[in-house]
Amino acid sequence: MRVGRSVLLALAAVVICAAPGSAARADAPSGSRVDAQDCVASPVPDRRVAACTAVLDQTTLPPKSLAEARYYRGLARLDLRAPDAAAVDLSAALQADPDLWPARWVRADLLVSRRDYDDSVADWTALIRQKPDFVRLYANRGAALDNEGRGTEAIADFTTVIERAGGKPASGAALLSRAVAFEGMHQYDRALTDLDEALKRDGTSPDIYFTHGRVAYLIGNDAMALADFAKTATLHPGNSYYLLWRYLAELRTGRDAATDLREGAGQIDPGVWPGPIIRVLLGDLAPGDVKPPAFPVRWSAADQAAGAHCELDFYQAEVHLLRGERDQAHQLFQAAVDTGVKEYVEYRAATMELGRMVAQ
């Protein structure tokens, strides 16, 4: 499961993914020099690609017009689910006009979606130099840094967002993101401090409650964890991951965890991730029969498989550990870490469990 900062990233997506032809495209350069209307505003992506290509076929196109045409064609190719071709266009746009900041924003977001976090950080940093007062850029760079495992740098960016947002609702999302970064660094007390403050500012966020419960479980406070997961279920019953963490907390407290997990599983599609993991824990599916989900959609098949194994191995390892089966637990925790999927909370928790096992 990818770390919980969906609110901040969704805000960015609104800016760069406005529907073609919308009344005020936030991603459209002001004073556009691209005159072919279909290149910019056609609701049909294929038509936009063809129109932009026709513009690009002009041999006397000035550099800035060239950049904009490549940018708009890149957007159209993203709509056509052709990220490789889109990346080529966006890079060419920036080569022609390095100041075309919307193209850099879209490329940075595309790089994140493809797990190219280092290059994405470079783009976010360049954007921050262009627009230092645009607070959302710090949030986006922080997310990329944290996904790369550069927690200290990510925390600095999220702190900038929190300080500039003040008490506004956006600060609650930034506190959640910083808490997740603290969680990844195993600084659980600091994570809980941020989450408690986030709940004061946004007490209806299931993501905050779920993260709070997850951290509570990792520090051994099962009563707190179970209360948080109950709140998560009320606010967002569709969050199937809380079922897994609630199961672990109930196992540790001696409750009838399997019955609750099976009841919860009956309310979700068992074929939709993480349904297969739940089926494994219930004994209804062999681990070797689990098929990786086809998401995140821009990840390679190998990365999707690695993410699936990271999650599956972690939850199985936790069950073995709670049953006192330390050798099996250690093997599976190590397998989860070996996937290298640093942006998953299960990877981060597995590194903590391995360290704790060594210390004991």
Secondary structure, 3 states (H helix, E strand, C coil): CECCCHHHHHHHHHHHCCCCCCCCCCCCCCCCCCCCHHHHHCCCHHHHHHHHHHHHCCCCCCHHHHHHHHHHHHHHHHHCCCHHHHHHHHHHHHHHCCCCHHHHHHHHHHHHHCCCHHHHHHHHHHHHHHCCCCHHHHHHHHHHHHHCCCHHHHHHHHHHHHHHHCCCHHHHHHHHHHHHHHHHCCCHHHHHHHHHHHHHHCCCCHHHHHHHHHHHHHCCCHHHHHHHHHHHHHHCCCCCHHHHHHHHHHHHHCCCHHHHHHHHHCCCCCCCCCHHHHHHHCCCCCHHHCCCCCCCCCCCHHHHHHHHHHHHHHHHHHHHHHCCCHHHHHHHHHHHHHCCCCCEHHHHHHHHHHHHHHHC
